[in-house]
Amino acid sequence: MAGLRGRALIAYLLVCTVWGSTYLAIRIGVGHLPPFLFAGVRFLVAGLLLGAIALLAGVRLPARARDWRTLALTSVFLLVGGNAVVVWAERSVASGPASVFVAAMPLWAAFFEAVMPGARTPFSWRVGVGLALGFLGSGLLAGITPHALATADLSGPLALTLASASWAMGSVYWKRHPTETSPYAAAAVQMVIGGGLLVVLGLTFGEGPAWQLDGAGLGALAYLVVFGSIVGYTAYGYALEHASATVVGTYAYVNPVVAVALGWLILGEPVTLRTLGAMGLILGAVLWIQLASRYSHAATGGPSPIGELQRGTAA
């Protein structure tokens, strides 16, 4: 892909595949555990484990106060306002409509990248076309009509819209305020802060008595700690360091494709011509956005995200 290469491309593909499988784990877990404590314990445990591994490997924690501030703010946008709200919404919203609202995240990312100070990735018509195609493909894949979305219970859709916007804003802010620390230390700090806040929030909402960890809940929690958080979130941070939030955010278009593929392989769910057409549309949109981003940098004569990092321009 034009916008991502080497290890950054591998990290992006990890996010696409791993996070595509976490929707099922979240759906299972939220059926057995209260949502905010479920999300909070997940991130707190993952952050402590990743932090311990990083320290044993000689990775240092952030040294600057501005880095701690950036990581704290982004943990609120990404983990509290983004992920935890999705967990809460999945109690009442079916996976089809949920995937459409979550897939709107790249649209929000493109919007925030264009309006927030320090814009480096111009919003061109090419990027707009790619985003529209990806969103259309997600809706086609989910089989959700505009009427179904309009007549759904508004609490879930509004929450998912808020979560998509919050995740996009956190991603753009993180991209605009790079830290002088490794992706592993950054992810550990964010998850500990976000997880701690969510645990306090869950206890404040009275979720404590409902916390009863059975086999299914423990399995979902363990999977999300290891793969969804330690592997996926660290890979996301690494990819975000090497490309714009709009480009990296297209993982939200690929996640439904992975979910459908897993359903076919594991559960034997049918794959129709509509499904294949939607998957092709989504993957084509991702490639289009990658190429459009590369073209925009070349046309404006501006530095590419990879070139900026190679020259060490991060503040």
C-alpha positions as CSV (number, residue, x, y, z in Angstrom):
1,M,0.0,0.0,0.0
2,A,1.2,3.5,-0.9
3,G,0.6,5.1,2.5
4,L,1.9,2.3,4.7
5,R,5.0,0.2,4.2
6,G,7.2,-2.3,6.0
7,R,6.5,-2.8,9.7
8,A,3.8,-0.1,9.6
9,L,1.9,-2.0,7.0
10,I,2.2,-5.2,9.0
11,A,0.9,-3.3,12.1
12,Y,-2.0,-2.0,10.1
13,L,-2.9,-5.5,8.8
14,L,-2.7,-6.8,12.4
15,V,-5.2,-4.1,13.5
16,C,-7.5,-5.0,10.6
17,T,-7.5,-8.8,11.4
18,V,-7.3,-8.8,15.2
19,W,-9.8,-6.0,15.8
20,G,-12.1,-7.6,13.3
21,S,-12.3,-10.7,15.6
22,T,-12.9,-8.7,18.8
23,Y,-16.5,-7.8,18.1
24,L,-17.5,-11.4,18.7
25,A,-15.5,-11.5,22.0
26,I,-17.1,-8.2,23.1
27,R,-20.6,-9.5,22.3
28,I,-19.9,-12.6,24.4
29,G,-18.3,-10.8,27.3
30,V,-21.0,-8.1,27.6
31,G,-23.6,-10.8,27.9
32,H,-21.9,-12.0,31.1
33,L,-20.2,-9.0,32.6
34,P,-21.2,-5.3,33.2
35,P,-19.9,-3.1,30.3
36,F,-17.8,-0.5,32.0
37,L,-16.1,-2.9,34.4
38,F,-15.6,-5.4,31.6
39,A,-13.9,-2.8,29.5
40,G,-12.0,-1.3,32.4
41,V,-10.6,-4.6,33.7
42,R,-9.6,-5.5,30.2
43,F,-7.5,-2.4,29.6
44,L,-6.1,-2.2,33.2
45,V,-4.9,-5.8,33.1
46,A,-3.5,-5.5,29.6
47,G,-1.8,-2.2,30.4
48,L,-0.1,-3.6,33.5
49,L,1.1,-6.7,31.7
50,L,2.4,-4.7,28.7
51,G,4.0,-2.2,31.0
52,A,5.8,-4.9,33.0
53,I,7.0,-6.6,29.8
54,A,8.2,-3.2,28.4
55,L,10.1,-2.4,31.6
56,L,11.8,-5.8,31.7
57,A,12.8,-5.3,28.1
58,G,14.5,-2.0,29.0
59,V,11.8,0.3,27.6
60,R,11.5,3.6,29.5
61,L,8.3,5.2,30.5
62,P,7.6,8.7,29.2
63,A,9.9,11.3,30.7
64,R,8.2,14.6,29.7
65,A,5.1,16.0,31.3
66,R,3.6,16.9,27.9
67,D,3.9,13.2,26.8
68,W,2.0,12.1,29.9
69,R,-0.7,14.8,29.2
70,T,-1.0,13.6,25.6
71,L,-1.3,9.9,26.6
72,A,-3.9,10.8,29.3
73,L,-6.0,12.8,26.9
74,T,-5.9,10.2,24.2
75,S,-6.7,7.4,26.6
76,V,-9.9,9.2,27.5
77,F,-10.8,9.8,23.8
78,L,-9.9,6.3,22.6
79,L,-10.6,4.0,25.4
80,V,-13.3,5.7,27.5
81,G,-15.2,7.7,24.8
82,G,-14.4,5.2,22.0
83,N,-14.1,1.6,23.0
84,A,-16.1,1.5,26.2
85,V,-19.1,3.2,24.7
86,V,-19.1,0.6,21.9
87,V,-19.1,-2.1,24.6
88,W,-22.0,-0.5,26.3
89,A,-23.9,-0.1,23.0
90,E,-23.5,-3.7,22.0
91,R,-25.9,-4.7,24.7
92,S,-28.8,-3.5,22.7
93,V,-27.6,-2.9,19.1
94,A,-27.2,-5.8,16.7
95,S,-23.8,-6.4,15.1
96,G,-25.0,-5.3,11.6
97,P,-26.1,-1.7,12.5
98,A,-23.2,-1.4,15.0
99,S,-20.7,-2.2,12.2
100,V,-22.1,0.6,10.0
101,F,-21.9,3.2,12.7
102,V,-18.4,2.1,13.8
103,A,-17.3,2.1,10.1
104,A,-18.0,5.9,10.0
105,M,-14.8,6.4,12.0
106,P,-12.7,7.2,9.0
107,L,-15.2,9.9,8.0
108,W,-14.8,11.5,11.4
109,A,-11.0,11.2,11.2
110,A,-10.9,12.9,7.8
111,F,-13.2,15.7,9.2
112,F,-11.0,16.3,12.3
113,E,-7.8,16.1,10.3
114,A,-9.2,18.9,8.0
115,V,-10.4,21.2,10.8
116,M,-8.0,20.7,13.7
117,P,-4.9,22.9,13.8
118,G,-1.7,21.6,12.2
119,A,-3.4,19.8,9.2
120,R,-0.9,18.0,7.1
121,T,-3.1,15.7,5.1
122,P,-5.4,17.7,2.8
123,F,-9.0,16.4,2.4
124,S,-9.2,15.9,-1.4
125,W,-12.1,14.7,-3.5
126,R,-10.2,11.5,-4.0
127,V,-10.1,10.8,-0.3
128,G,-13.8,11.8,-0.1
129,V,-14.8,9.3,-2.8
130,G,-12.8,6.5,-1.1
131,L,-14.5,7.2,2.3
132,A,-17.9,7.2,0.7
133,L,-17.3,3.9,-1.1
134,G,-16.0,2.3,2.1
135,F,-19.1,3.5,4.1
136,L,-21.4,2.2,1.3
137,G,-19.6,-1.1,1.3
138,S,-19.9,-1.5,5.1
139,G,-23.7,-0.8,4.9
140,L,-24.0,-3.3,2.0
141,L,-22.0,-5.9,3.9
142,A,-24.2,-5.5,7.0
143,G,-27.4,-5.6,5.0
144,I,-28.7,-2.6,6.7
145,T,-31.0,-0.2,4.9
146,P,-31.4,3.6,5.7
147,H,-34.9,2.9,7.0
148,A,-33.6,0.3,9.5
149,L,-31.0,2.8,10.8
150,A,-33.6,5.6,11.0
151,T,-36.1,3.5,12.9
152,A,-33.7,1.9,15.4
153,D,-33.6,2.7,19.0
154,L,-31.7,6.0,19.2
155,S,-29.7,5.3,22.3
156,G,-27.4,2.7,20.7
157,P,-26.9,4.5,17.4
158,L,-26.2,7.8,19.2
159,A,-23.7,6.1,21.5
160,L,-21.9,4.5,18.5
161,T,-21.8,7.8,16.7
162,L,-20.2,9.4,19.7
163,A,-17.8,6.5,20.1
164,S,-16.7,6.8,16.4
165,A,-16.2,10.5,16.7
166,S,-14.3,10.2,20.0
167,W,-12.0,7.6,18.6
168,A,-11.3,9.7,15.5
169,M,-10.6,12.8,17.5
170,G,-8.2,10.9,19.9
171,S,-6.4,9.4,16.9
172,V,-5.9,12.8,15.2
173,Y,-4.9,14.5,18.5
174,W,-2.3,11.7,19.1
175,K,-1.0,12.1,15.5
176,R,-0.7,15.9,16.0
177,H,1.1,15.5,19.4
178,P,3.6,12.8,19.0
179,T,5.4,11.5,22.1
180,E,9.1,10.7,22.7
181,T,8.4,7.2,23.9
182,S,8.0,3.8,22.3
183,P,4.6,2.5,21.1
184,Y,4.7,-0.2,23.8
185,A,5.2,2.2,26.7
186,A,2.6,4.6,25.2
187,A,0.0,1.9,24.8
188,A,0.7,0.6,28.4
189,V,0.3,4.1,29.9
190,Q,-2.9,4.7,27.9
191,M,-4.5,1.4,28.9
192,V,-3.6,1.8,32.6
193,I,-5.1,5.3,32.7
194,G,-8.2,4.4,30.6
195,G,-8.7,1.1,32.4
196,G,-8.5,2.8,35.8
197,L,-11.0,5.4,34.8
198,L,-13.4,2.9,33.5
199,V,-13.2,0.7,36.6
200,V,-14.0,3.8,38.7
201,L,-16.8,4.7,36.4
202,G,-18.3,1.2,36.5
203,L,-18.2,1.1,40.3
204,T,-19.8,4.5,40.4
205,F,-22.6,3.3,38.2
206,G,-23.1,0.3,40.6
207,E,-21.8,-2.4,38.4
208,G,-19.8,-4.1,41.2
209,P,-22.5,-6.6,42.3
210,A,-23.1,-7.7,38.7
211,W,-19.4,-8.7,38.3
212,Q,-19.5,-12.5,38.3
213,L,-16.7,-14.0,36.2
214,D,-17.8,-17.3,34.7
215,G,-16.1,-19.3,32.0
216,A,-17.5,-17.5,29.0
217,G,-16.8,-14.1,30.5
218,L,-13.3,-15.1,31.5
219,G,-12.5,-16.4,28.0
220,A,-13.8,-13.3,26.3
221,L,-11.8,-11.1,28.8
222,A,-8.6,-13.1,28.2
223,Y,-8.9,-12.9,24.5
224,L,-9.4,-9.2,24.5
225,V,-6.6,-8.6,27.0
226,V,-4.0,-10.4,24.9
227,F,-5.1,-9.9,21.3
228,G,-7.5,-7.0,21.3
229,S,-5.4,-4.8,23.7
230,I,-1.7,-5.9,23.9
231,V,-1.4,-6.9,20.2
232,G,-4.0,-4.8,18.5
233,Y,-3.8,-1.6,20.4
234,T,0.0,-1.5,20.3
235,A,-0.1,-2.2,16.5
236,Y,-2.6,0.6,16.1
237,G,-0.3,3.1,17.8
238,Y,2.7,2.0,15.7
239,A,0.7,2.3,12.5
240,L,-0.6,5.8,13.5
241,E,3.0,7.0,14.0
242,H,3.7,6.2,10.3
243,A,0.6,7.4,8.5
244,S,-2.4,9.8,8.8
245,A,-5.3,9.0,11.0
246,T,-7.6,8.9,7.9
247,V,-5.4,6.2,6.3
248,V,-5.0,4.1,9.4
249,G,-8.6,4.6,10.3
250,T,-9.7,2.6,7.2
251,Y,-9.2,-0.5,9.4
252,A,-12.8,0.1,10.5
253,Y,-13.9,-0.8,6.9
254,V,-11.8,-4.0,6.9
255,N,-13.0,-5.2,10.3
256,P,-16.5,-6.3,9.0
257,V,-14.8,-8.2,6.2
258,V,-12.8,-10.1,8.8
259,A,-15.9,-10.7,10.9
260,V,-17.8,-12.2,8.0
261,A,-14.8,-14.4,7.0
262,L,-14.5,-15.7,10.5
263,G,-18.2,-16.4,10.6
264,W,-17.9,-18.4,7.4
265,L,-14.8,-20.3,8.6
266,I,-15.9,-21.0,12.2
267,L,-19.6,-20.9,12.3
268,G,-20.4,-21.9,8.7
269,E,-22.4,-18.7,8.0
270,P,-23.3,-18.3,4.3
271,V,-21.4,-15.9,2.0
272,T,-23.6,-14.5,-0.7
273,L,-22.9,-12.5,-3.9
274,R,-23.9,-9.4,-2.0
275,T,-21.3,-10.2,0.7
276,L,-18.5,-10.7,-1.9
277,G,-19.5,-7.5,-3.7
278,A,-19.5,-5.5,-0.4
279,M,-16.1,-7.0,0.6
280,G,-14.6,-6.0,-2.8
281,L,-16.0,-2.5,-2.5
282,I,-14.6,-2.1,1.0
283,L,-11.1,-3.4,0.1
284,G,-11.1,-1.3,-3.0
285,A,-12.0,1.8,-1.0
286,V,-9.1,1.2,1.4
287,L,-6.6,0.9,-1.5
288,W,-8.1,4.0,-3.1
289,I,-7.7,6.0,0.1
290,Q,-4.1,4.8,0.5
291,L,-3.3,5.9,-3.1
292,A,-5.3,9.2,-2.7
293,S,-3.3,10.1,0.4
294,R,0.0,9.4,-1.4
295,Y,-1.2,11.5,-4.4
296,S,-2.2,14.4,-2.2
297,H,1.3,14.6,-0.6
298,A,3.0,14.4,-4.0
299,A,0.7,17.0,-5.6
300,T,1.2,19.5,-2.8
301,G,4.9,18.9,-2.6
302,G,4.5,18.2,1.1
303,P,6.4,15.6,3.0
304,S,4.8,12.2,3.4
305,P,4.1,10.9,7.0
306,I,6.9,8.3,6.5
307,G,9.4,10.9,5.4
308,E,8.6,13.1,8.3
309,L,9.3,10.3,10.8
310,Q,12.5,9.3,9.0
311,R,13.8,12.9,9.3
312,G,12.8,13.0,13.0
313,T,10.5,16.0,12.8
314,A,8.3,14.8,15.6
315,A,8.2,17.3,18.4
